[in-house]
Amino acid sequence: MPESIRPPHLRTLSIDSTESTDGTLTLVCRGQIALETAGTFKSEVKRHASNHQYVLADLSAVDYVDSSGLGEILGAYTSARSAGCQLKLLKVQPRLKDLLDMTRLASVVDMEP
């Protein structure tokens, strides 16, 4: 069954972290940022933001984001900024990029293709 049409109770999000020699943390996200998993993304960013100047979120393996997920991405971005950390979204899938454009959040969050 394709990930994007899985029933809500089967939606998952896993996040692995790696730190570069310059102290930049990369969160490699896999799965879906949706109502059932969105808190995971925001709490991971918040957990690391106070200890890092830069946090990169690699979203190349995120195949679904719903409106709750968009809210959590924005909340994570705001929390990081409040902690003096810059959150940047990397490798954003075209569908998520379209959602960020439509909601005008693309002008708020930092992204790299």
N, C-alpha and C positions, 0 to 999 in steps of 0.2 A: 504494500500500500504506500503510495507516495507520501512523503513527510507532510506536505502542506494540507493534505486532507485527512490526516490522522484524527481520530476522536480526541477531544481535549484531554482526557485522562492518560493518553499515550504520548503527549507532547513532552519533549525533554530539551534541556539545554545543559551542555557541559562546557566548562571553562577551564582551560589549562593556562598557566602563567609561566613566562620566561623573562629573565632580566638580563639586559645587555651589560657590557662592561662599563658603559657610561651611566648606568642606573636607570635607564628607560625600561619600563615594564610593558610587556606585550601580553594581552589577554587574548588567547585563541579560543573563539567561541564556535560551538558546533550545535546545530539543532534549530530551535525555534525560540524567539523572544515573543511570548504571548502571555495572556492573562495568567496561565498556569505556571509560567517560568520567569516572568519579567522581574520579579523581586530578586532572583538570583543574579542577574546582570548588574542591577543597581547596587546590591550589597557587595558584590565583588569589587566594583569600582570604588565605592566608599571605603572599603577595607584597606585598599592600597593607596588611595589618593593622598592621604596625609603623610605618607612616607616616600612619595615620588613626585618629582616635578612634572614628569610626563608619563602618561599611561596611554598606550595604543591598544585599540580594540580591533583585532582582526576578525572581520565579519564574513570572510569568504565562504565559510561553511554554514552560515545562517541562512536557511532556506525559507523562513516564514517569519513575518512580524505583523502582529495585529495592532489595533489602536492602543491597547494597554502597553504593548511593547514599545510603541513610539513614545508614549508618556514616560516609560521607564528609562528609555535612552536619553530623553531630555532631562529627566530628573537626575540621572547619573552624571550627565554633563554639568548640570548646575551644582551638584554636590562636589564634583571635582574642582570646579572653579572656586567654590567657597573655601576649599581646603588648600588653595594655591597651586593646584595641579591642572595641567592642560590635558584633556581627554581628546584623542583624535580617533576617528573611525577610519579603518583601513579596509580596502578591498570590498567595498559595499556592493552587494548584488544589485543589478539593474532595477529589479522590482522595488527593493527598499529605497534606492536612490529616487525612483519615481514618487514613492510615498512621501519622502522627505521634501521633494520639490513641490508636490501638490499641497502639502501642509505648510509650506514655506519654512520648514525647520532646517532645510539645507543652508539657509542663510544664517542660522544660529549656531549649528554644530560645525566643528572642524572635521573635514573629510579629505581623504585621498582616494583616488580610484583604485 
